[in-house]
Structures are given as structure tokens and as C-alpha cells.
Amino acid sequence: MGIHDGHRKNLRNSFLSVGLEGKTEHQVLELLLTYSIPRIDVNPIAHDLINTFGSLAEVIDADVEDLMKVKYISENSAVLIKMIPQIAKMYEKGKLEKKPLLKTVSDVRNYMRPFLRYEKNEMLHALLLDPHLNLIKHIKLSEGSAFSTNVDTRSLIKDVLMYSAKQLLLVHNHPSGAVDPSVEDIRTTDTIESLLMPLGIILTDHIILAGEKTYSFRSNGHLIPLENIKR
């Protein structure tokens, strides 16, 4: 066993003992790279990655081709790094096997976070609900650019009717971090609400997620009061 083998074993034992608690970003990368780069000291490589891209998050977000420009980063190492957010997303989705009850904005945020947290483009999702706010069907309606997305309202209404939903929740993300709705967000919401009303279906809310910030159309008075809707 060489000196680097002993250091690698110490890194792994530390992780097994306390996880990533107290670790710096380059130490986290160093541990990860021990699984794709054999026999050499990966500490300087981890530092090079952080220095090149600026942070652990930016390393993970970098393109495979750009990662491979860093010395000793092979395609195997680059792919391993790029797998991290996708594995995290699958893990969090896997914990949501039971259809949740979506009674509050917090419920919706917690449910939707795994689907939107790592996305770089705007995505609009529809959550079809029964009268008691239990989720019947989750549909990804559209994916657009970093700043906008469109929706096929006719297809949405068809899905709502097919699954006999009584209420509808719209959720989309703002990768820019600005949580306030755009003019187009408001226009789309008004259109969908006007299409649902004659059918006796409630647009329960339209929620925007932007990082840790949340915007609720209903809480901000954009939607028709529930007492004014004929059901």
C-alpha cells in the first residue's frame, strides 16, 4: 500500500464516520475522484477544479468537455461528477412513492423541489387533485428556456377531464432566482383559470419556485376567491 492508498482510506473512513460534515468543497471532490482516478494524489486535481470553475456547484454544473480540459480529468471522472445531481434527483423522487396530500404551499414546495431544484430551464407542471387535495396525477406540461416556457392549454384541459380531477395546481420554476411572476405567467394563469371555471374545476394555486423562494398566486390575490366559484 502506497502513501496515496493510505490517504484514500482515511478519506473514506472519515466519510463513513461523520459523512461530509465539516468537509471543504475540495475535500468532497477529492473523495469523489478517488473512485475514478487510481494511484495518484487527487488533492491537487480537486483544487484545480475548484480554482477553474469557482465552486463545487459550478464544477458539477460544468459541461463534460470543459471538465475534461482540467489536467487528469478523464471522461470517466467528468461523467461521475455530472451524475451527482441526477442521482440526487432520482433519490428524492424515489422517496415520494406515495401520492401526497397537497394542502399547503409548503406541501407543494416540498413535493416539487426534487423535480425542479436542479433544472436550468423553466418547466411547468400540473398537479391534478381530487376534492380533498390528494394528488391524482402529476404531469410535466412543458419545458422552455431559462426565462420562459409555454403550455398547450387544450391538452391540459383534456388531461384534467380524463383523470376526473376536481382541482388543479400549477407549479413552475424560475431558474433566474427572481420569484415574482412575469406578465406571461399572469396571462397564462388567467387563461387556464377561465377555461376551468365553466367545468366546475378549481385552479387551487399557481406556485413559482425560485431557489428557496416561493410565490403563490392565491396568497397574492391573483386568483378568483374560492367562495365565488360554482362547484
C-alpha positions in Angstrom: 0.0 0.0 0.0 1.4 3.4 -1.0 1.1 6.7 0.7 -1.8 7.7 -1.5 -3.7 4.5 -0.8 -3.5 5.3 3.0 -4.8 8.8 2.4 -7.7 7.5 0.3 -8.6 5.0 3.0 -8.6 7.8 5.6 -10.9 9.9 3.4 -13.4 7.1 3.1 -13.2 6.1 6.8 -13.9 9.8 7.7 -16.9 9.8 5.4 -18.2 6.6 6.9 -17.8 8.0 10.4 -19.2 11.6 10.0 -20.3 11.9 6.4 -19.4 15.2 4.7 -19.9 17.2 7.9 -17.1 19.8 8.2 -15.5 18.9 4.8 -14.4 21.7 2.4 -15.6 21.6 -1.2 -12.2 20.5 -2.5 -12.2 17.6 0.1 -15.6 16.4 -1.2 -14.3 16.4 -4.7 -11.1 14.7 -3.6 -13.1 11.9 -2.1 -15.2 11.6 -5.2 -12.2 11.5 -7.5 -10.6 8.6 -5.6 -13.2 6.4 -7.3 -12.3 7.4 -10.9 -8.6 8.3 -10.7 -6.3 5.5 -9.5 -2.8 5.6 -7.9 -2.1 9.4 -7.9 -2.7 12.2 -5.4 -6.1 13.7 -6.4 -5.9 16.5 -3.9 -4.3 18.9 -6.4 -6.8 17.9 -9.0 -9.7 18.8 -6.7 -8.1 22.2 -6.1 -7.6 22.7 -9.8 -11.3 22.0 -10.4 -12.5 24.5 -7.7 -10.0 27.1 -8.9 -11.1 26.7 -12.5 -14.8 26.8 -12.0 -15.2 28.7 -8.8 -17.1 26.4 -6.5 -18.3 22.8 -6.1 -21.7 23.7 -7.5 -20.1 25.2 -10.6 -17.9 22.2 -11.1 -21.0 20.0 -11.1 -22.8 22.3 -13.5 -19.9 22.4 -15.9 -20.0 20.7 -19.3 -18.2 17.4 -19.6 -16.0 18.9 -22.3 -15.0 21.7 -20.0 -14.3 19.4 -17.1 -12.0 17.3 -19.3 -9.8 20.4 -20.0 -8.6 20.1 -16.4 -5.4 18.0 -16.2 -6.1 14.4 -15.2 -9.9 14.7 -15.6 -10.9 11.9 -18.0 -14.3 11.3 -19.4 -14.9 8.7 -16.6 -14.3 11.4 -14.0 -16.3 14.0 -15.8 -19.3 11.7 -16.1 -19.0 10.7 -12.5 -19.2 14.4 -11.5 -22.2 15.0 -13.8 -24.1 12.1 -12.4 -24.3 13.7 -8.9 -27.4 15.9 -9.4 -29.2 13.2 -11.5 -28.7 10.6 -8.7 -29.9 13.1 -6.1 -33.0 13.8 -8.2 -33.8 10.1 -8.6 -33.2 9.6 -4.9 -35.6 12.3 -3.8 -38.2 11.2 -6.3 -37.9 7.7 -5.0 -38.9 8.9 -1.6 -42.2 10.2 -3.0 -43.7 6.9 -3.9 -47.0 7.6 -2.1 -49.4 10.1 -3.6 -49.1 13.1 -1.3 -51.7 15.4 0.2 -51.1 18.9 -1.1 -52.9 21.2 1.3 -50.4 24.0 1.8 -47.9 25.9 -0.2 -45.2 24.2 1.9 -46.6 20.8 0.9 -46.4 21.7 -2.7 -42.9 23.1 -2.4 -41.6 20.0 -0.6 -43.2 17.7 -3.2 -42.0 19.6 -6.3 -38.5 20.5 -5.1 -36.9 17.2 -6.4 -38.4 17.8 -9.8 -37.3 21.4 -10.2 -34.3 22.0 -8.0 -31.5 21.3 -10.5 -33.2 22.4 -13.7 -31.7 25.2 -15.7 -34.8 25.8 -17.9 -38.3 26.8 -16.9 -40.7 23.9 -16.5 -44.4 24.0 -16.0 -46.0 21.1 -14.1 -49.7 20.3 -13.5 -50.8 18.5 -10.3 -54.3 17.1 -10.7 -56.1 16.8 -7.4 -59.2 15.2 -6.0 -61.7 17.2 -3.9 -59.6 16.6 -0.8 -56.4 17.8 -2.4 -54.9 14.3 -2.8 -52.7 14.0 -5.9 -54.3 12.0 -8.7 -51.8 12.7 -11.5 -48.6 14.6 -11.9 -48.0 15.9 -15.5 -45.0 17.8 -16.8 -46.7 20.2 -19.2 -43.7 22.0 -20.8 -40.0 22.9 -20.8 -38.8 26.1 -22.2 -35.7 28.3 -21.9 -34.0 29.7 -18.8 -36.6 32.5 -18.8 -39.9 31.2 -20.2 -42.0 28.2 -21.1 -45.2 27.7 -23.0 -48.2 25.5 -22.4 -50.8 23.7 -24.6 -54.0 24.7 -22.7 -56.2 22.4 -24.8 -54.1 19.4 -23.9 -54.1 20.4 -20.2 -57.9 20.6 -20.1 -58.1 17.3 -21.8 -55.9 15.7 -19.1 -57.9 17.3 -16.3 -61.1 15.9 -17.6 -59.6 12.4 -18.4 -58.4 12.0 -14.8 -61.7 13.4 -13.4 -59.7 16.0 -11.4 -61.7 18.5 -9.3 -58.8 20.8 -8.6 -55.6 21.8 -10.4 -52.3 23.1 -9.1 -49.8 24.7 -11.5 -46.1 24.8 -10.5 -43.2 26.2 -12.4 -39.6 27.3 -11.6 -37.7 30.4 -12.2 -34.0 29.4 -12.7 -33.1 33.1 -12.7 -33.9 33.3 -9.0 -36.4 36.1 -9.4 -39.6 34.8 -7.8 -42.2 37.4 -9.0 -44.5 36.3 -11.8 -43.9 37.7 -15.3 -46.6 39.2 -17.4 -46.8 36.0 -19.4 -47.1 33.9 -16.1 -50.1 36.0 -15.1 -51.7 35.8 -18.6 -51.3 32.0 -18.8 -52.7 31.6 -15.3 -55.8 33.8 -16.1 -56.4 31.8 -19.3 -56.3 28.5 -17.6 -58.5 29.6 -14.7 -61.1 31.0 -17.2 -61.1 27.6 -19.0 -61.5 25.6 -15.8 -64.4 27.7 -14.3 -67.2 26.6 -16.7 -66.2 23.0 -15.9 -66.5 23.5 -12.2 -62.8 22.8 -11.7 -60.8 24.9 -9.3 -57.4 26.3 -10.0 -56.2 25.9 -6.5 -53.0 27.8 -7.0 -50.1 28.6 -9.3 -46.9 28.4 -7.4 -43.5 29.6 -8.6 -40.3 28.2 -7.1 -37.1 30.2 -7.4 -34.3 28.7 -5.3 -35.6 28.8 -1.7 -38.2 31.5 -2.6 -41.8 30.7 -3.3 -44.6 32.8 -4.8 -48.3 31.8 -4.5 -50.8 33.3 -6.9 -53.6 32.6 -4.5 -51.8 34.1 -1.5 -51.1 37.2 -3.5 -54.8 37.7 -4.6 -54.4 36.8 -8.3 -57.0 34.0 -8.3 -60.8 34.1 -8.0 -61.8 33.6 -4.4 -63.0 30.1 -3.8 -66.3 31.2 -2.4 -67.1 32.8 -5.8 -66.6 29.5 -7.8 -69.7 27.4 -8.5 -69.0 23.7 -8.0 
